[in-house]
Amino acid sequence: MNLKNQKRIAAQLLKVGKSKVRFNQERLSEIKEAITKSDLRSLIKKSVISANTVSHQSKVRARIIKIQKSKGRRKGHGSRKGTRKARMPKKLAWMLKVRSQRNYLKDIKEKTMISPKTFRLIYLKIKGNQFRSKRHVKTYLEENKLFTKK
């Protein structure tokens, strides 16, 4: 029984490839008689002709990797493509560091923990890149006893 044309038209109607079209084996004679598109449409409606479900690529492993990356994993030397400067530009790193130090300095000045004179002195040292981090600023102030007593 040659159902080549029926298969081709059914594939066109179902919007799938010819290999995905499936005929009901008990009703092959009925399919053979269907020669027009409308005949085949009615057979599709009766589910005599159907399309195999397409199996897609699973995203399970991709989701697991995404969760790991959100935790900060999978960022070792082997996973890196760009240089250190490309991944975190020098200027951006500088801006983040200086802003956090200046905000800390502003907060302790508002709480009157340091004098305005000390504030200006430390502010300029931050600008001159003397401190590595916010904690470094704090330890410098403690070591040099620059906090004012309440």
C-alpha positions as a printed NumPy array, in Angstrom:
array([[  0.   ,   0.   ,   0.   ],
       [  1.598,   3.267,  -1.147],
       [  0.761,   6.147,   1.223],
       [  3.643,   8.389,   0.195],
       [  1.445,  11.321,  -0.936],
       [ -0.824,  11.072,   2.117],
       [  2.21 ,  11.148,   4.38 ],
       [  3.609,  14.201,   2.565],
       [  0.332,  16.161,   2.764],
       [ -0.262,  15.123,   6.385],
       [  3.249,  16.335,   7.292],
       [  2.452,  19.658,   5.629],
       [ -0.847,  19.981,   7.544],
       [  0.642,  18.954,  10.905],
       [  3.688,  21.215,  10.32 ],
       [  6.155,  18.411,  11.039],
       [  8.595,  16.326,   8.99 ],
       [  7.467,  13.207,   7.113],
       [  9.262,  10.969,   9.603],
       [  7.127,  12.363,  12.461],
       [  3.777,  11.493,  10.857],
       [  2.094,   8.398,  12.347],
       [ -0.809,   6.478,  10.803],
       [ -3.251,   4.303,  12.744],
       [ -2.437,   0.765,  11.552],
       [ -6.058,  -0.51 ,  11.777],
       [ -7.395,   2.234,   9.488],
       [ -4.849,   2.211,   6.637],
       [ -7.522,   1.528,   4.   ],
       [ -9.377,   4.679,   5.124],
       [ -6.155,   6.7  ,   4.815],
       [ -5.518,   5.287,   1.318],
       [ -8.911,   6.589,   0.127],
       [ -8.167,  10.109,   1.431],
       [ -6.578,  12.007,  -1.431],
       [ -7.463,  15.644,  -0.779],
       [ -6.223,  17.929,   1.959],
       [ -9.717,  18.225,   3.418],
       [ -9.977,  14.401,   3.651],
       [ -6.678,  14.274,   5.504],
       [ -7.743,  17.159,   7.789],
       [-10.817,  15.209,   8.852],
       [ -8.659,  12.125,   9.548],
       [ -6.318,  14.261,  11.652],
       [ -9.345,  15.548,  13.577],
       [-10.469,  11.946,  14.18 ],
       [ -6.876,  11.197,  15.318],
       [ -6.377,   8.52 ,  12.662],
       [ -3.325,  10.494,  11.57 ],
       [ -1.152,  12.07 ,  14.268],
       [  2.303,  13.499,  14.795],
       [  4.913,  11.985,  17.079],
       [  5.823,  14.272,  19.923],
       [  9.178,  15.932,  19.451],
       [ 11.623,  15.184,  22.251],
       [ 13.476,  18.37 ,  23.141],
       [ 16.854,  18.793,  24.752],
       [ 16.561,  18.537,  28.524],
       [ 17.325,  21.672,  30.542],
       [ 17.787,  19.823,  33.847],
       [ 21.586,  19.925,  33.764],
       [ 21.564,  23.547,  32.573],
       [ 19.362,  24.525,  35.531],
       [ 21.658,  22.727,  37.985],
       [ 24.676,  24.587,  36.56 ],
       [ 22.779,  27.896,  36.835],
       [ 22.063,  27.244,  40.539],
       [ 25.735,  26.416,  41.139],
       [ 26.825,  29.627,  39.379],
       [ 24.42 ,  31.679,  41.491],
       [ 26.194,  30.262,  44.562],
       [ 29.504,  31.469,  43.109],
       [ 30.761,  28.067,  42.01 ],
       [ 32.278,  27.138,  38.622],
       [ 34.365,  30.282,  38.394],
       [ 37.837,  28.757,  38.562],
       [ 40.724,  29.409,  36.186],
       [ 39.487,  26.825,  33.689],
       [ 36.103,  28.541,  33.298],
       [ 37.47 ,  32.025,  32.673],
       [ 37.677,  33.483,  29.183],
       [ 38.595,  37.146,  29.651],
       [ 41.516,  38.672,  31.524],
       [ 41.158,  39.978,  35.047],
       [ 40.759,  43.479,  33.665],
       [ 38.068,  42.338,  31.228],
       [ 36.057,  40.579,  33.925],
       [ 36.269,  43.521,  36.34 ],
       [ 37.678,  46.683,  34.753],
       [ 40.279,  48.578,  36.788],
       [ 38.178,  51.707,  36.89 ],
       [ 35.057,  49.901,  38.107],
       [ 37.037,  48.128,  40.853],
       [ 38.492,  51.482,  41.907],
       [ 35.071,  53.165,  41.939],
       [ 33.528,  50.432,  44.087],
       [ 36.422,  50.527,  46.563],
       [ 36.551,  54.32 ,  46.877],
       [ 32.779,  54.713,  47.151],
       [ 32.511,  52.198,  49.988],
       [ 35.399,  53.886,  51.845],
       [ 33.92 ,  57.371,  51.372],
       [ 30.472,  56.214,  52.515],
       [ 31.994,  54.68 ,  55.639],
       [ 33.907,  57.901,  56.322],
       [ 30.756,  59.973,  55.836],
       [ 28.791,  57.745,  58.235],
       [ 31.345,  57.997,  61.056],
       [ 31.595,  61.766,  60.528],
       [ 27.789,  62.119,  60.862],
       [ 27.922,  60.1  ,  64.089],
       [ 30.635,  62.551,  65.278],
       [ 33.108,  59.725,  65.787],
       [ 35.791,  61.738,  63.954],
       [ 36.48 ,  65.456,  63.698],
       [ 36.028,  67.375,  60.426],
       [ 39.798,  67.844,  60.278],
       [ 40.386,  64.086,  60.516],
       [ 37.624,  63.531,  57.963],
       [ 39.422,  65.759,  55.446],
       [ 42.782,  64.086,  56.149],
       [ 41.412,  60.549,  55.653],
       [ 39.314,  61.613,  52.643],
       [ 42.437,  62.774,  50.84 ],
       [ 44.282,  59.586,  51.781],
       [ 41.426,  57.542,  50.297],
       [ 41.714,  59.614,  47.131],
       [ 45.449,  58.918,  47.084],
       [ 44.813,  55.144,  47.226],
       [ 46.419,  54.633,  50.623],
       [ 43.795,  52.163,  51.843],
       [ 43.023,  48.7  ,  50.484],
       [ 39.491,  48.488,  51.828],
       [ 36.925,  49.88 ,  54.247],
       [ 38.338,  47.669,  56.989],
       [ 41.817,  49.066,  56.321],
       [ 40.442,  52.603,  56.88 ],
       [ 38.88 ,  51.467,  60.158],
       [ 42.079,  49.825,  61.449],
       [ 44.108,  52.923,  60.468],
       [ 41.758,  55.145,  62.492],
       [ 41.949,  52.771,  65.488],
       [ 45.746,  52.406,  65.391],
       [ 46.33 ,  56.143,  65.152],
       [ 43.65 ,  56.882,  67.798],
       [ 41.782,  59.27 ,  65.504],
       [ 38.301,  58.375,  66.841],
       [ 36.994,  61.123,  69.131],
       [ 35.816,  60.11 ,  72.594],
       [ 32.139,  60.639,  73.452]])
